[in-house]
Amino acid sequence: WDETHFGKMGSYYINRTFFFDVHPPLGKMLIGLAGYLSGYDGTFPFQKPGDRYEHHNYVGMRGVRRYRLFCAFLGSCLVPFAYLTVLELSKSLPAALLTAFILIFDTGCITLSQYILLDPILMFFLMGAVLSMVKCNSCADRPFSASWWFWLSLTGVNLAGAMGVKFVGLFVVLLVGLNTIYDLWDLLGDLSLSLVMFGKHLLARVLCLILLPLALYMAMFAVHFTVLNKSGPGDGFFSSAFQSQLIGNNLHNVSVPE
């Protein structure tokens, strides 16, 4: 059922047809992009679960067979993400290998990664955020170095990605937020650290973990509204003034007061 739901939304992006959904747009935009790049033309109706795709080139969105492009690729990335995270936290190779093998042979993870779903995209950004946070913590003895800035910025990018796929991404935002509060509290208690240097630490985290994710999150919606410029099933959820901007809508180019 979910593949019918999100595959149809991928088609909407390819056809530039406006729609409304409860989830933020990033996951569906990426599904549409994967389909477009792999030759899918957005014509499959996605009417009910179990319909055969026939000649429609759907595998680029799923990422199976010879197309290792999207959902299956993102799902496979969870294994090295988990391996590197546990290795960084425990410094134990057996523990990291055990974690990786558990994920490799997890039936649920394998199944979710085979279909056109938001779940593998969400898990990719969730685990990416955790890995980036752990890597940034490991650079705590080298603040403001290139690697420190890289992992801190990448954490912010992954936070935006997780929130941009589903609002469940708020949980990883909470995790990173608590970790950041702990770090700043620890720095504030370091009497060898000047207030100016503490201010720089605070500013760096505001920039990379608040402003950067917010800017990326808003940019997703800017792309969403730019691409979906044709009338579709989501028109009725928005104002007449907005509908007048959609090609094919009855109000298109009509002067409507704000």
Residue pairs with C-beta under 8 A, 6 or more apart in sequence:
1 49
2 115
2 116
2 117
2 118
3 49
3 115
3 116
3 117
4 46
4 47
4 48
4 49
4 51
5 46
6 27
6 28
6 31
6 116
6 117
6 118
7 31
7 44
7 46
7 58
7 61
7 116
8 45
8 46
9 19
9 21
9 28
9 31
9 32
10 28
10 31
10 32
10 34
10 35
10 40
10 42
10 61
10 116
11 17
11 32
11 35
11 40
11 42
11 43
11 44
11 46
12 18
12 19
12 28
12 32
12 42
12 228
12 232
13 28
13 29
13 31
13 32
13 33
13 36
13 42
13 227
13 228
14 32
14 35
14 36
14 40
14 41
14 42
15 42
15 230
16 227
16 228
16 229
16 230
17 228
17 230
17 231
17 232
17 233
18 228
18 229
18 230
18 231
18 232
18 233
18 234
18 235
18 246
19 228
19 232
19 233
19 234
20 233
20 234
20 237
20 238
21 28
21 234
23 118
23 165
23 166
23 167
24 163
24 164
24 165
24 166
24 167
24 217
24 220
24 221
25 164
25 220
25 221
25 223
25 224
26 121
26 161
26 164
26 165
26 220
27 118
27 121
27 122
27 164
27 165
27 166
28 118
29 220
29 223
29 224
29 227
30 70
30 121
31 61
31 70
31 71
31 116
31 121
32 42
34 60
34 61
34 63
34 69
34 70
34 71
35 42
35 57
35 58
35 60
35 61
36 42
37 60
37 69
38 57
38 59
38 60
38 61
38 67
38 69
39 57
39 60
40 56
40 57
40 58
40 60
40 61
41 56
41 57
43 56
44 53
44 56
44 58
45 51
58 116
59 65
59 66
59 67
60 67
60 69
60 70
61 70
61 71
61 116
62 70
62 71
62 72
62 114
62 115
62 116
63 69
63 70
63 71
63 72
63 73
63 74
63 113
64 72
64 114
71 113
71 114
71 115
71 116
71 117
71 120
71 121
72 113
72 114
72 120
74 113
74 120
74 121
74 123
74 124
75 109
75 110
75 112
75 113
75 114
75 120
75 123
75 124
76 113
77 124
77 127
77 128
78 103
78 109
78 113
78 120
78 123
78 124
78 127
79 100
79 103
79 104
80 100
81 124
81 127
81 128
81 130
81 131
82 99
82 100
82 103
82 127
83 96
83 97
83 99
83 100
84 96
84 131
84 135
85 127
85 130
85 131
85 134
86 92
86 95
86 96
86 99
87 93
87 95
87 96
88 131
88 134
88 135
88 138
89 134
90 96
103 109
109 123
112 119
112 120
112 123
113 120
118 165
118 166
121 165
122 162
122 165
122 166
122 168
122 169
124 161
125 158
125 159
125 161
125 162
125 164
125 165
125 169
125 172
126 158
126 162
126 169
126 171
126 172
128 154
128 158
128 161
129 155
129 158
129 159
129 161
129 162
129 172
129 175
129 176
130 172
130 175
132 151
132 152
132 154
132 155
132 158
133 151
133 155
133 175
133 176
133 179
135 151
136 148
136 151
136 152
136 155
137 179
137 183
139 145
139 147
139 148
139 151
140 148
140 183
142 148
143 201
144 200
144 204
149 204
149 208
152 204
152 205
152 208
152 209
153 208
153 212
155 176
155 208
155 209
156 208
156 209
156 210
156 212
156 213
156 216
157 212
157 213
157 216
158 172
159 169
159 172
159 173
159 176
159 209
159 213
160 212
160 213
160 214
160 216
160 217
160 220
161 169
161 216
162 168
162 169
162 172
162 173
163 169
163 170
163 173
163 213
163 217
164 216
164 217
164 220
173 213
176 209
177 209
180 205
180 209
183 201
183 205
184 198
184 201
184 202
184 205
187 193
187 198
187 201
188 198
228 234
229 245
229 246
229 247
230 246
230 247
230 248
231 243
231 246
231 247
231 248
231 249
231 252
232 246
235 243
235 246
235 249
239 256
240 251
240 256
241 256
241 257
241 258
243 249
243 250
243 251
243 252
243 256
244 251
244 252
244 253
244 254
244 255
244 256
245 252
246 252
